[in-house]
Amino acid sequence: MECVLDQPLCNAEQLLQLEIQARAHGTGIQQHDLIGCWLLQQVWAKGSNSYSVINSTVLRAIRARLEIAIEFNEIQLCNIVNLGNLELRFIGKAKLQGKRPLLLFEFNQILIKFGRYILFRRLLPAPMSTRLMPFFALIARDSNGWLAARGRGGGLALWQKDLIQAV
């Protein structure tokens, strides 16, 4: 099953079918498939069959994104939003686990920038337990450049790869 890149990018039924397939057979998603800048496009609240137009629009307006790179065979992850030149960046590391797989991550640093200038930087404490770590259960990624996942809280997210920005 393939999601069509129209508005909306995918509907809940398509994602749920892909999720059933991912649970049964895995996704085959590997570390190198995640490298890049992923712009958040649409979100669905837990249990909802229609994407949240308001939340999705706001998240696109503040340029919510994941930047993923591999350094020394370890996944480096940044969760970023911008409000004009003001940028909030959570920086950490991640790992893939299982056949579905889960992208488990932890943030170890928060950074606030204004343009090129760092206004605030602080180290964050490590999670008490790996059971409490946030994660994305990866549902699918396709060659058209989108990635779908379910978060720890049960919501669905759909990202589009930014082909212009290099990580």
Secondary structure, 3 states (H helix, E strand, C coil): CCCCCCCCCCCHHHHHHHHHHHHHHCCCCCHHHHCEEEEEEEEECCCCCCCCHHHHHHHHHCCCEEEEEEECCEEEEEEEEEECCEEEEEEEEEEEECCCCEEEEEEEEEEEEECCEEEEEEECCCCCCHHHCCEEEEEEECCCCEEEEEECCCCEEEEEECCCCCC
